[in-house]
Amino acid sequence: MKKMTLALLAAVLGAGVNAQVVTTTLNTEDAKTTISKHIYGHFAEHLGRCIYDGFWVDENMDVKKQGRIRLDVVEALKKIKIPNLRWPGGCFADEYHWRDGIGKPADRPKMVNTNWGGVSEDNSFGTHEFLELCGLLNTEPYVAGNVGSGTVEEMAKWVEYLNSPAQSTMTELRKQNGREQPWKVTYWGVGNESWGCGGNMTPEYYADLYKRYATYARNYPGAPMKKIASGANSDDYRWTEVLMKNVPRNQMWGMTLHYYTLPTGNWNGSKGSATVFNEQEYFKTMKNCLHMEELVQKHSAIMDKYDKEKRVALVVDEWGIWTDVEPGTNPGFLYQQNSLRDALIAGTTLNIFNNHADRVKMANLAQTVNVLQSIVLTKGKEMLLTPTYHVFDLFMGHMDAKLIPMSFTTPDYTSGNEKIPAVNASASLDSNGKMHITLVNIDAGKDITLNVSLKGKSYKKVNGRILTSKSFTDINTFDNKNKVVPAAFSGATIGKGSLNIKLPKLSVVSITLE
């Protein structure tokens, strides 16, 4: 048997395949660590149809919009209270020069997006448009600066343009372009994937370069910056070690980690289909998804060596499933469908982040619209919400709530000689005293019962919702937009100091106690 720990959720796999009852305890008096709402962030890169024909549509398209910002997409994201939106990349960030995207749209220079499809962009969506979008979404902007092909001066002046209230050439330019007051943008990425598409740097070189950029990216009145270093690719633990050792804590609010779930685990060949896969392929995908737990643990342990107070955030600002593109679509646009499997990946990953809330303070699903593990897909005037969107809806109660540690023994989900934990979960206590529990059963064949002992605060009422479907390949399409949607969950019953949950196979369940 195998031991699998989801942070404070210590899942010890010793119960055997026939043990389908899980016993655990939740004590509200143990709720100490805040689950930052910024764990539930999103990512919008200039890639495929995410910005252009996603958020930003043709002015003649017959949909409700403000300027060219598509408002049905905005309203969908507002409903799940997205806390931040990362832009303009991604790999695109390190070839993006912000001054090309300001001023009169007709006067903006065109560019070639060399990273994603070699398409031409007219820069009609730039700084002002992005920040208008964030205003409509009521979300915080997370801006990624250009380190790979940019300069220290270029990023410093972008910060000044956005954040300074003083009189200067940059602020006068901002005012000429229609914005009197600074936006006061807090979250700033200093480069992206500097080990790869952001410059193919060594960690030693990047650490020194980061310090230069961070020095000249100034704090302006009322706009203290949270500067985020370009961190490791997956299990490159040496990158984390070098940055933590060489960058002063006062220059770095956070450090990124990027990890994608590939069904085949293969970057160089087929990554696997988004819609056509059997149970063996499903199992392997979920096993690869669960690798996030090990990554977060090990990177956090390195960070703990240099930062015992946990002042530096681990920012997982690119995560999600990456499959082959949909047949017949541009391979550089990364358009893929979104299945129940992807919802189970999202729920599992968010539970991992919640349980590591002492170190993981921010995360961004890749990506928001029409790219990779999207929460929204569009086709002309039509729009649909993916199964992954509904997971973020189910998990909203955790935002800025206090983590309630939990540990339990979970049955194995087996495939051949391989085993992975069938159940993962996280729990929290919100400011109104409600308890929120999110659970995922990834087993494709077995329902599982949880018996929960409740301690601390007393509860009398239970409500629940469930996201499930007949098959892990089920998707929402433009012909059937509601195949995989949440429903009321009646499988939870509450007694005096106890909670019983019957967790169906292939399900994401959200429980609220009052």
C-alpha positions as CSV (number, residue, x, y, z in Angstrom):
1,M,0.0,0.0,0.0
2,K,1.1,3.5,-0.7
3,K,1.0,6.7,1.3
4,M,-0.4,9.9,-0.3
5,T,-0.6,13.2,1.7
6,L,-2.6,16.1,0.5
7,A,-0.9,18.6,2.8
8,L,-2.7,18.4,6.1
9,L,-5.0,15.9,4.4
10,A,-2.9,12.8,5.1
11,A,-4.3,10.1,3.0
12,V,-2.7,6.8,4.1
13,L,-3.5,4.1,1.7
14,G,-3.7,1.1,3.9
15,A,-7.4,0.2,3.9
16,G,-7.4,-2.1,1.0
17,V,-9.5,-2.1,-2.1
18,N,-12.7,-3.4,-0.4
19,A,-12.7,-0.7,2.3
20,Q,-15.3,1.8,1.0
21,V,-16.0,3.6,4.3
22,V,-13.8,6.6,5.2
23,T,-13.7,8.0,8.8
24,T,-12.4,11.4,9.6
25,T,-12.8,14.3,12.1
26,L,-13.3,18.0,11.5
27,N,-12.7,20.4,14.4
28,T,-13.5,24.1,13.8
29,E,-11.1,25.0,16.6
30,D,-8.2,23.9,14.4
31,A,-9.1,26.5,11.7
32,K,-6.1,28.8,11.6
33,T,-4.6,29.2,8.1
34,T,-6.5,31.4,5.6
35,I,-7.1,29.9,2.1
36,S,-6.4,32.9,-0.1
37,K,-9.1,33.7,-2.6
38,H,-6.2,34.2,-5.1
39,I,-5.8,30.4,-5.3
40,Y,-8.9,30.6,-7.6
41,G,-7.3,32.9,-10.2
42,H,-7.3,32.6,-13.9
43,F,-5.0,33.3,-16.9
44,A,-5.7,35.0,-20.2
45,E,-2.8,35.0,-22.7
46,H,-2.7,36.3,-26.2
47,L,-3.0,32.8,-27.5
48,G,-5.5,31.4,-30.0
49,R,-9.0,32.6,-29.3
50,C,-8.6,33.6,-25.7
51,I,-8.3,37.3,-26.1
52,Y,-9.3,37.9,-29.7
53,D,-12.6,36.2,-30.4
54,G,-12.9,35.3,-26.7
55,F,-12.9,38.3,-24.4
56,W,-12.4,40.8,-27.3
57,V,-14.8,40.4,-30.2
58,D,-15.5,42.1,-33.5
59,E,-17.3,45.4,-33.0
60,N,-20.0,44.2,-35.4
61,M,-20.7,40.9,-33.5
62,D,-24.3,40.8,-32.3
63,V,-23.7,40.1,-28.6
64,K,-24.0,42.3,-25.6
65,K,-20.6,44.1,-25.1
66,Q,-18.9,47.2,-23.7
67,G,-16.8,48.5,-26.5
68,R,-15.5,45.2,-27.8
69,I,-15.5,43.3,-24.5
70,R,-17.9,40.5,-24.6
71,L,-20.2,40.8,-21.6
72,D,-21.8,37.3,-21.4
73,V,-18.3,36.0,-20.7
74,V,-17.8,38.8,-18.2
75,E,-21.0,37.9,-16.4
76,A,-20.1,34.2,-16.2
77,L,-16.8,35.0,-14.6
78,K,-18.3,37.5,-12.2
79,K,-20.7,34.8,-10.9
80,I,-17.7,32.7,-9.7
81,K,-16.0,35.8,-8.3
82,I,-12.6,35.3,-10.1
83,P,-10.1,37.1,-7.8
84,N,-7.4,37.9,-10.3
85,L,-6.6,37.6,-14.0
86,R,-3.1,37.1,-15.3
87,W,-2.1,38.8,-18.6
88,P,-0.6,39.1,-21.3
89,G,1.2,35.7,-20.9
90,G,2.7,33.2,-20.7
91,C,5.3,33.0,-23.4
92,F,3.7,35.9,-25.1
93,A,4.6,38.2,-22.2
94,D,8.3,38.1,-23.1
95,E,7.7,39.3,-26.6
96,Y,5.1,41.9,-25.7
97,H,6.1,45.6,-25.7
98,W,3.4,47.5,-23.8
99,R,3.8,50.8,-25.6
100,D,2.6,49.1,-28.8
101,G,-0.8,48.5,-27.1
102,I,-1.7,52.1,-26.0
103,G,-3.0,55.2,-27.8
104,K,-5.4,55.2,-30.7
105,P,-6.1,51.7,-31.9
106,A,-5.7,52.7,-35.5
107,D,-2.2,54.0,-34.8
108,R,-0.9,50.9,-32.9
109,P,1.7,48.8,-34.7
110,K,0.9,45.3,-35.8
111,M,2.9,42.4,-34.5
112,V,3.5,38.7,-35.2
113,N,2.7,36.3,-32.4
114,T,5.7,34.1,-32.9
115,N,4.9,31.8,-30.0
116,W,1.3,30.9,-30.9
117,G,0.5,30.2,-34.5
118,G,2.5,33.0,-36.1
119,V,-0.7,35.1,-36.5
120,S,-0.7,38.9,-36.8
121,E,-2.1,41.0,-34.0
122,D,-3.2,44.6,-34.3
123,N,-2.6,45.4,-30.6
124,S,-6.2,46.6,-30.3
125,F,-6.4,44.9,-26.9
126,G,-3.7,46.5,-24.7
127,T,-3.1,47.9,-21.3
128,H,-6.2,50.1,-21.1
129,E,-8.5,47.4,-22.5
130,F,-7.2,44.8,-20.1
131,L,-7.6,47.0,-17.1
132,E,-11.1,48.0,-18.3
133,L,-11.9,44.2,-18.5
134,C,-10.6,43.7,-14.9
135,G,-12.8,46.6,-13.8
136,L,-15.8,45.0,-15.3
137,L,-14.9,41.7,-13.7
138,N,-14.3,43.3,-10.4
139,T,-11.0,41.4,-10.3
140,E,-7.4,42.2,-9.6
141,P,-5.0,42.4,-12.5
142,Y,-1.9,40.3,-12.5
143,V,0.5,41.8,-15.1
144,A,3.5,39.8,-16.4
145,G,6.4,42.0,-17.4
146,N,8.7,41.4,-20.4
147,V,12.1,40.2,-19.2
148,G,13.1,38.0,-22.1
149,S,13.1,40.5,-24.9
150,G,12.5,43.7,-22.9
151,T,14.5,46.0,-20.7
152,V,14.6,47.1,-17.1
153,E,13.6,50.6,-18.3
154,E,10.6,49.3,-20.2
155,M,9.1,47.5,-17.3
156,A,9.9,50.3,-14.9
157,K,8.0,52.8,-17.1
158,W,5.1,50.4,-17.4
159,V,4.8,50.3,-13.6
160,E,5.1,54.1,-13.5
161,Y,2.4,54.4,-16.3
162,L,0.0,52.2,-14.3
163,N,0.7,53.2,-10.7
164,S,2.2,56.6,-10.3
165,P,0.0,59.6,-9.2
166,A,2.9,62.1,-9.8
167,Q,3.4,64.4,-12.8
168,S,5.8,62.8,-15.3
169,T,6.1,62.0,-19.0
170,M,4.6,58.5,-18.3
171,T,1.6,59.8,-16.3
172,E,0.9,62.5,-18.8
173,L,0.9,59.9,-21.5
174,R,-1.6,57.9,-19.5
175,K,-3.8,60.9,-19.1
176,Q,-3.6,61.7,-22.8
177,N,-4.8,58.1,-23.4
178,G,-7.9,58.7,-21.2
179,R,-6.9,57.6,-17.7
180,E,-6.5,60.3,-15.1
181,Q,-5.9,58.3,-12.0
182,P,-3.4,55.4,-11.6
183,W,-4.8,51.9,-11.5
184,K,-2.6,50.8,-8.6
185,V,-1.8,47.4,-9.9
186,T,-0.5,45.2,-7.1
187,Y,0.6,41.9,-8.7
188,W,3.5,41.9,-11.1
189,G,5.3,39.0,-12.7
190,V,8.9,39.6,-13.5
191,G,9.2,37.5,-16.6
192,N,7.7,34.1,-17.4
193,E,9.3,30.7,-17.8
194,S,12.7,32.3,-17.8
195,W,14.1,28.7,-17.9
196,G,12.4,28.2,-21.3
197,C,10.5,30.5,-23.7
198,G,11.3,33.5,-21.5
199,G,15.0,33.4,-22.3
200,N,16.4,29.9,-21.7
201,M,18.3,31.3,-18.7
202,T,20.1,29.5,-15.9
203,P,18.7,30.1,-12.4
204,E,21.8,32.0,-11.3
205,Y,21.6,34.4,-14.3
206,Y,17.8,34.9,-13.8
207,A,18.2,35.5,-10.0
208,D,20.6,38.3,-10.7
209,L,18.5,39.7,-13.5
210,Y,15.4,39.5,-11.3
211,K,17.0,41.6,-8.7
212,R,17.8,44.3,-11.3
213,Y,14.2,44.4,-12.5
214,A,12.7,44.3,-9.0
215,T,14.9,47.2,-7.9
216,Y,13.6,49.5,-10.6
217,A,10.0,48.4,-10.5
218,R,9.2,51.0,-7.8
219,N,6.4,51.2,-5.2
220,Y,4.3,54.3,-5.8
221,P,2.0,55.9,-3.2
222,G,-0.9,53.6,-2.4
223,A,0.4,51.0,-4.8
224,P,2.8,48.6,-3.0
225,M,3.9,45.9,-5.5
226,K,3.8,42.2,-5.0
227,K,6.6,41.1,-7.2
228,I,6.6,37.5,-8.4
229,A,9.7,35.7,-9.7
230,S,9.6,33.3,-12.5
231,G,10.0,30.0,-10.7
232,A,10.4,26.4,-11.5
233,N,9.2,24.2,-14.3
234,S,7.6,21.1,-12.7
235,D,10.3,19.2,-10.6
236,D,13.2,21.6,-11.2
237,Y,14.0,21.9,-7.5
238,R,17.4,23.4,-8.1
239,W,15.7,26.5,-9.7
240,T,13.8,27.0,-6.5
241,E,16.9,26.5,-4.4
242,V,18.9,29.1,-6.3
243,L,16.2,31.7,-6.3
244,M,15.4,31.3,-2.6
245,K,19.1,31.4,-1.7
246,N,20.0,34.4,-3.9
247,V,17.0,36.7,-3.9
248,P,16.3,38.8,-0.8
249,R,12.9,38.2,0.8
250,N,12.0,41.9,0.6
251,Q,12.4,41.8,-3.2
252,M,10.1,38.8,-3.8
253,W,6.5,38.4,-2.7
254,G,6.1,35.2,-4.6
255,M,7.7,32.6,-6.8
256,T,5.9,30.7,-9.5
257,L,5.6,27.0,-10.3
258,H,4.2,25.6,-13.6
259,Y,2.9,22.1,-14.0
260,Y,0.5,20.7,-16.6
261,T,-1.3,17.4,-16.5
262,L,-0.6,15.5,-19.7
263,P,-2.7,12.4,-20.2
264,T,0.2,10.5,-21.8
265,G,3.0,12.3,-19.9
266,N,4.7,13.0,-23.2
267,W,5.6,16.5,-24.4
268,N,7.1,15.4,-27.6
269,G,4.4,13.2,-29.1
270,S,0.7,12.9,-28.6
271,K,-0.5,14.3,-25.3
272,G,-3.7,12.4,-25.5
273,S,-7.2,13.2,-26.7
274,A,-9.5,15.6,-24.8
275,T,-12.6,13.5,-25.5
276,V,-11.7,10.0,-26.6
277,F,-10.0,7.9,-23.9
278,N,-10.5,4.7,-22.0
279,E,-10.4,4.0,-18.3
280,Q,-6.7,3.1,-18.4
281,E,-5.9,6.4,-20.0
282,Y,-8.2,8.2,-17.5
283,F,-6.4,6.5,-14.6
284,K,-3.0,7.6,-15.9
285,T,-4.2,11.2,-16.3
286,M,-5.5,11.3,-12.8
287,K,-2.2,9.8,-11.5
288,N,-0.3,12.6,-13.4
289,C,-2.7,15.2,-11.9
290,L,-1.9,13.9,-8.4
291,H,1.8,14.6,-9.0
292,M,0.9,18.2,-8.1
293,E,0.9,17.2,-4.4
294,E,4.5,16.0,-4.5
295,L,5.6,19.1,-6.4
296,V,4.0,21.5,-3.9
297,Q,5.4,19.6,-1.0
298,K,8.9,19.4,-2.3
299,H,9.1,23.0,-3.5
300,S,7.6,24.2,-0.2
301,A,10.2,22.3,1.7
302,I,13.0,24.0,-0.1
303,M,11.3,27.4,0.5
304,D,11.0,26.6,4.2
305,K,14.8,26.2,4.5
306,Y,15.2,29.9,3.6
307,D,11.8,31.3,4.7
308,K,10.5,29.6,7.8
309,E,8.0,32.4,8.3
310,K,6.5,31.5,4.9
311,R,6.6,35.1,3.7
312,V,7.2,34.1,0.1
313,A,4.2,32.7,-1.7
314,L,4.3,29.7,-3.9
315,V,2.3,31.0,-7.0
316,V,1.1,28.1,-9.2
317,D,0.2,30.5,-12.0
318,E,0.0,27.9,-14.8
319,W,-1.8,24.6,-14.1
320,G,-4.4,22.4,-15.8
321,I,-4.7,19.6,-18.3
322,W,-3.0,19.9,-21.7
323,T,-4.3,17.6,-24.4
324,D,-4.0,17.4,-28.2
325,V,-6.0,20.2,-29.9
326,E,-9.4,19.4,-31.3
327,P,-9.2,17.8,-34.7
328,G,-9.2,20.4,-37.5
329,T,-8.2,23.4,-35.4
330,N,-5.0,25.4,-35.5
331,P,-2.4,23.5,-33.5
332,G,-0.9,26.8,-32.3
333,F,-4.3,27.8,-30.8
334,L,-4.4,25.1,-28.2
335,Y,-8.2,24.7,-28.4
336,Q,-9.4,21.6,-26.5
337,Q,-12.7,20.3,-25.2
338,N,-13.4,20.0,-21.5
339,S,-14.8,16.8,-20.0
340,L,-15.9,15.4,-16.6
341,R,-12.3,14.1,-16.3
342,D,-11.1,17.8,-16.4
343,A,-13.5,18.8,-13.7
344,L,-12.2,16.0,-11.5
345,I,-8.7,17.3,-12.2
346,A,-9.7,20.8,-11.2
347,G,-11.4,19.7,-8.0
348,T,-8.4,17.6,-7.0
349,T,-5.9,20.3,-7.8
350,L,-7.8,23.0,-5.9
351,N,-8.1,20.6,-2.9
352,I,-4.3,20.2,-2.9
353,F,-3.8,24.0,-3.0
354,N,-6.3,24.6,-0.2
355,N,-4.5,22.0,2.0
356,H,-1.2,23.8,1.3
357,A,-2.7,27.3,1.9
358,D,0.2,28.1,4.3
359,R,2.5,28.4,1.3
360,V,0.3,28.4,-1.9
361,K,-1.2,31.9,-1.9
362,M,-2.0,32.3,-5.5
363,A,-2.8,30.1,-8.6
364,N,-4.0,30.6,-12.1
365,L,-5.8,28.0,-14.2
366,A,-4.6,27.9,-17.8
367,Q,-6.6,29.3,-19.5
368,T,-9.9,31.2,-19.2
369,V,-11.5,31.2,-22.7
370,N,-11.1,28.8,-25.6
371,V,-7.5,27.7,-24.6
372,L,-6.4,24.5,-22.8
373,Q,-8.5,23.8,-19.6
374,S,-11.0,26.6,-20.3
375,I,-13.9,27.5,-18.1
376,V,-15.7,29.2,-21.0
377,L,-15.9,28.2,-24.7
378,T,-17.3,30.4,-27.5
379,K,-18.4,29.9,-31.1
380,G,-19.6,33.0,-32.8
381,K,-22.4,34.4,-30.7
382,E,-22.8,31.2,-28.6
383,M,-21.1,30.6,-25.3
384,L,-21.0,27.6,-23.0
385,L,-19.7,26.8,-19.5
386,T,-17.4,23.8,-19.2
387,P,-17.5,21.2,-16.4
388,T,-14.3,22.9,-15.0
389,Y,-16.3,26.2,-14.7
390,H,-18.8,24.5,-12.4
391,V,-16.0,23.2,-10.1
392,F,-14.9,26.8,-9.4
393,D,-18.6,27.5,-8.6
394,L,-18.7,24.6,-6.1
395,F,-15.5,25.7,-4.4
396,M,-16.3,29.4,-3.9
397,G,-17.0,29.0,-0.2
398,H,-13.3,28.3,0.5
399,M,-12.3,31.8,-0.7
400,D,-10.6,33.6,2.3
401,A,-12.0,31.0,4.7
402,K,-9.9,29.3,7.3
403,L,-8.5,25.9,6.5
404,I,-9.8,23.0,8.7
405,P,-7.1,20.3,8.7
406,M,-8.4,16.8,8.1
407,S,-6.8,13.4,7.7
408,F,-8.3,10.1,6.8
409,T,-7.7,6.7,5.2
410,T,-8.9,6.6,1.6
411,P,-9.5,3.4,-0.4
412,D,-7.3,2.8,-3.4
413,Y,-8.4,3.3,-7.0
414,T,-6.6,0.6,-8.9
415,S,-5.6,0.0,-12.5
416,G,-3.6,-3.2,-13.1
417,N,-0.8,-3.1,-10.5
418,E,-1.1,0.7,-10.0
419,K,-2.9,2.4,-7.2
420,I,-3.8,6.0,-6.4
421,P,-6.0,7.5,-3.7
422,A,-9.7,7.4,-4.7
423,V,-10.8,10.4,-2.5
424,N,-9.4,13.8,-1.8
425,A,-11.0,16.7,0.1
426,S,-10.5,20.0,1.8
427,A,-12.5,21.9,4.4
428,S,-12.8,25.4,5.7
429,L,-14.6,27.7,8.1
430,D,-15.8,31.0,6.7
431,S,-16.3,34.3,8.5
432,N,-20.0,33.6,9.0
433,G,-19.2,30.4,10.8
434,K,-20.3,28.1,8.0
435,M,-18.3,25.0,7.2
436,H,-17.4,24.2,3.6
437,I,-16.3,20.7,2.5
438,T,-15.3,19.8,-1.0
439,L,-14.7,16.2,-2.0
440,V,-13.6,14.4,-5.1
441,N,-14.1,10.7,-5.8
442,I,-12.0,9.9,-8.9
443,D,-12.8,6.2,-8.8
444,A,-14.6,5.2,-12.0
445,G,-16.4,2.2,-10.5
446,K,-17.1,2.6,-6.8
447,D,-19.1,4.9,-4.5
448,I,-17.5,5.7,-1.2
449,T,-19.1,6.6,2.2
450,L,-17.5,9.1,4.6
451,N,-18.4,9.3,8.3
452,V,-17.3,12.6,9.7
453,S,-17.1,13.4,13.4
454,L,-17.8,17.2,13.9
455,K,-16.1,19.0,16.8
456,G,-16.0,22.6,17.9
457,K,-18.9,24.5,16.5
458,S,-22.3,22.9,16.4
459,Y,-24.2,22.5,13.1
460,K,-27.8,21.5,12.4
461,K,-28.3,22.1,8.7
462,V,-26.5,20.6,5.6
463,N,-26.7,21.6,2.0
464,G,-24.9,20.0,-0.9
465,R,-24.3,20.2,-4.6
466,I,-22.8,17.6,-6.9
467,L,-21.1,17.6,-10.3
468,T,-21.1,14.2,-12.0
469,S,-22.1,12.4,-15.2
470,K,-22.4,8.9,-16.6
471,S,-18.9,8.8,-18.1
472,F,-15.6,10.6,-17.5
473,T,-15.6,11.5,-21.3
474,D,-18.9,13.5,-21.0
475,I,-18.6,17.1,-22.2
476,N,-20.8,20.1,-22.7
477,T,-21.3,21.0,-26.4
478,F,-23.0,23.9,-28.2
479,D,-25.8,21.4,-29.0
480,N,-26.0,20.2,-25.4
481,K,-24.7,22.9,-23.1
482,N,-26.0,21.3,-19.9
483,K,-24.9,17.7,-20.0
484,V,-22.4,18.2,-17.2
485,V,-23.8,20.7,-14.7
486,P,-24.2,20.8,-10.9
487,A,-27.3,19.4,-9.2
488,A,-28.6,19.3,-5.7
489,F,-26.9,16.7,-3.6
490,S,-29.0,14.6,-1.2
491,G,-26.3,12.2,-0.1
492,A,-25.3,14.0,3.1
493,T,-27.1,13.7,6.4
494,I,-26.2,15.4,9.6
495,G,-26.7,14.2,13.2
496,K,-25.5,15.3,16.6
497,G,-21.8,15.9,16.1
498,S,-21.7,13.7,13.0
499,L,-22.0,13.9,9.2
500,N,-22.5,11.1,6.8
501,I,-21.7,11.5,3.1
502,K,-22.3,9.0,0.3
503,L,-19.9,10.1,-2.3
504,P,-20.8,8.7,-5.8
505,K,-18.1,7.6,-8.2
506,L,-16.7,10.2,-10.6
507,S,-18.0,13.1,-8.6
508,V,-17.1,16.5,-7.2
509,V,-19.3,17.3,-4.2
510,S,-19.6,20.5,-2.2
511,I,-21.1,20.5,1.3
512,T,-22.1,23.5,3.4
513,L,-22.9,23.2,7.1
514,E,-24.8,25.8,9.0
